Amino acid sequence: MRNAMAWLAIGALLLAHQDWWNWSTAYPLAFGFLPVGLWYHALFTLAAALLMAGLVHWCWPSGLERDE
């Protein structure tokens, strides 16, 4: 179940990376100066970092951490 949820989260993030809806315009501006595509990419980067941290925390094989 854990692996299936991890793959679903990775797939959802891969689909969200294709932000074709923001390609044709720079408006509206986020915070009055940041184009919406750049704002979306900043949020996507944060989501990818959080997903990677979660994958390392929950899906890392425990056998690799054993002391010899």
KOLKOLVEX-838843 format. One line per 2 residues: number of its first residue (from 1); their letters; for each residue x, y, z of N, C-alpha, C, O. Coordinates in steps of 0.05 Angstrom, whole numbers, plus 32768, in hexadecimal, padded with zeros to 4 digits. Layout:
NUM	A	X/Y/Z/X/Y/Z/X/Y/Z/X/Y/Z  ...
//
This chain:
1	MR	8010/7FE8/8000/8000/8000/8000/8011/8019/8000/800B/802D/7FF2  8027/8018/800F/8039/8030/8011/8046/8036/7FF6/8048/804D/7FEE
3	NA	804E/8020/7FE8/805A/8025/7FCE/8046/8030/7FBA/804D/8041/7FA9  802E/8026/7FBB/8019/8030/7FA9/8014/804E/7FAD/8011/805D/7F9A
5	MA	8012/8056/7FC6/800E/8072/7FCC/8025/8083/7FC3/8022/809A/7FBA  803D/8079/7FC6/8055/8087/7FBD/8055/808B/7F9F/805B/80A0/7F95
7	WL	804E/8075/7F91/804D/8078/7F74/8036/808A/7F6B/803A/8099/7F57  8020/808A/7F78/800B/809D/7F72/8013/80BA/7F77/800D/80CC/7F66
9	AI	8021/80BF/7F8C/802A/80DA/7F92/803F/80E3/7F7D/803E/80FA/7F75  8051/80D1/7F75/8064/80D8/7F61/8056/80DE/7F46/805D/80F1/7F38
11	GA	8043/80CD/7F3F/8034/80D2/7F26/8024/80EC/7F27/8023/80FA/7F12  8018/80F2/7F3D/800A/810B/7F3F/801C/8123/7F3C/8015/8137/7F30
13	LL	8034/8121/7F48/8047/8137/7F46/8052/8139/7F29/8057/8150/7F20  8055/8123/7F1C/805E/8124/7F00/8049/8131/7EEE/804F/8141/7EDC
15	LA	802F/812B/7EF3/801A/8138/7EE4/8018/8156/7EEA/8012/8166/7ED9  801C/815D/7F04/801A/8179/7F0C/8031/818A/7F00/802F/81A2/7EFE
17	HQ	8047/817C/7EFA/805E/818A/7EEF/8058/8196/7ED3/8064/81AA/7ECC  8046/818A/7EC5/803F/8194/7EAA/802A/81AA/7EAC/8013/81A5/7EA9
19	DW	8033/81C2/7EB2/8021/81D8/7EB7/801A/81E7/7E9D/8022/81FF/7E9A  800D/81DA/7E8B/8007/81E7/7E71/7FF3/81FE/7E74/7FF0/820E/7E61
21	WN	7FE4/8200/7E89/7FD1/8216/7E8D/7FDD/8231/7E93/7FD0/8245/7E91  7FF7/8232/7E9A/8004/824B/7EA0/8017/8254/7E8B/8025/8268/7E8F
23	WS	8019/8247/7E74/802D/824D/7E60/8027/8266/7E50/803A/8273/7E47  800E/826D/7E4D/8007/8282/7E3A/8006/829E/7E46/8003/82B2/7E38
25	TA	8008/82A1/7E60/8005/82BB/7E6D/8018/82BD/7E85/801F/82A9/7E92  8020/82D6/7E8A/8030/82DB/7EA2/801E/82E7/7EB8/8028/82EB/7ECE
27	YP	8006/82EC/7EB2/7FF4/82F8/7EC6/7FDF/82E4/7ECF/7FD9/82D2/7EBF  7FD6/82E5/7EE7/7FD9/82F9/7EFB/7FF4/82F6/7F09/8000/82E1/7F09
29	LA	7FFD/830C/7F15/8017/830B/7F23/8011/8304/7F40/7FFF/830E/7F4D  8021/82F1/7F4A/801F/82E9/7F67/802F/82FD/7F77/8046/8303/7F70
31	FG	8024/8307/7F8C/8030/831B/7F9D/8037/8335/7F8F/8047/8345/7F98  802B/8339/7F77/802E/8352/7F69/8047/8353/7F57/804A/8366/7F48
33	FL	8059/833F/7F58/8071/8340/7F48/807A/8325/7F3C/808B/8325/7F2A  806F/8310/7F45/8078/82F5/7F3D/8065/82E9/7F29/804D/82E5/7F30
35	PV	806E/82E2/7F11/805C/82D6/7EFD/8051/82BC/7F08/805E/82AD/7F17  8038/82B5/7F00/802A/829E/7F0B/8039/8284/7F04/8038/8271/7F14
37	GL	8046/8282/7EED/8054/826A/7EE6/806C/8265/7EF8/8072/824E/7F00  807A/827B/7F00/8091/8278/7F12/8087/8271/7F2E/8094/8262/7F3C
39	WY	8071/827D/7F36/8066/8277/7F50/805D/8259/7F52/8062/824C/7F66  8051/824F/7F3C/8049/8233/7F3B/8061/8221/7F3C/8061/820D/7F4A
41	HA	8077/8229/7F2E/808F/8218/7F2F/809C/8218/7F4A/80A7/8203/7F53  809B/822E/7F59/80A5/822F/7F74/8095/821C/7F86/80A1/820E/7F96
43	LF	807B/821D/7F84/806B/820A/7F94/806F/81ED/7F8C/806F/81DC/7F9D  8072/81E8/7F72/8078/81CD/7F69/8092/81C3/7F74/8094/81AC/7F7D
45	TL	80A7/81D4/7F75/80C1/81CC/7F80/80BF/81C5/7F9D/80CB/81B2/7FA7  80AF/81D5/7FAC/80AB/81CF/7FC8/809C/81B5/7FCC/80A3/81A5/7FDD
47	AA	8088/81AF/7FBB/8079/8196/7FBD/808C/817F/7FB6/808A/816A/7FC3  809D/8182/7FA2/80B0/816C/7F9B/80C3/8166/7FB2/80CA/814F/7FB7
49	AL	80CD/817B/7FBF/80DF/8177/7FD5/80D1/8169/7FED/80DD/8158/7FF9  80B9/8171/7FF2/80AA/8164/8008/80A3/8146/8001/80A5/8135/8012
51	LM	809D/8141/7FE8/8098/8126/7FDF/80B1/8115/7FE2/80B0/80FE/7FEB  80C8/8120/7FDA/80E1/8111/7FDC/80E8/810B/7FF9/80F1/80F5/8000
53	AG	80E4/811F/800B/80E8/811A/8028/80D6/8104/8032/80DF/80F3/8042  80BD/8104/802A/80AA/80F0/8032/80B2/80D4/8027/80AF/80C0/8036
55	LV	80BB/80D3/800F/80C3/80B9/8003/80DC/80AE/8012/80DD/8096/8018  80EE/80BF/8019/8106/80B6/8028/80FD/80AD/8044/8108/8098/804E
57	HW	80EB/80BB/8050/80E3/80B4/806B/80D3/809A/806C/80D8/8089/807D  80C0/8096/805A/80AD/8080/805C/80B5/8068/804A/80AD/8051/8050
59	CW	80C4/806C/8035/80C9/8056/8022/80E6/804D/8021/80ED/803B/8012  80F7/8059/8031/8113/8051/8031/8115/8035/803E/810A/8030/8053
61	PS	8123/8022/8031/8126/8007/803C/8135/8007/8056/814C/8011/8057  812A/7FFB/806B/8136/7FFB/8085/814F/7FE9/8086/8160/7FED/8098
63	GL	8151/7FD6/8074/8168/7FC4/8074/8182/7FD3/806D/8198/7FC9/8074  8181/7FEA/8060/8199/7FF9/805A/81A4/8007/8072/81BC/800F/8072
65	ER	8195/800A/8087/819E/8019/809E/81A8/8007/80B5/81AF/8011/80CA  81A9/7FED/80B0/81B3/7FDB/80C5/81D0/7FDD/80C9/81DF/7FE1/80B5
67	DE	81D9/7FDB/80E1/81F6/7FDB/80E7/8201/7FBF/80E1/81F4/7FAB/80E8  8217/7FBE/80D6/8224/7FA4/80CF/8231/7F98/80E7/823D/7F82/80E6
//
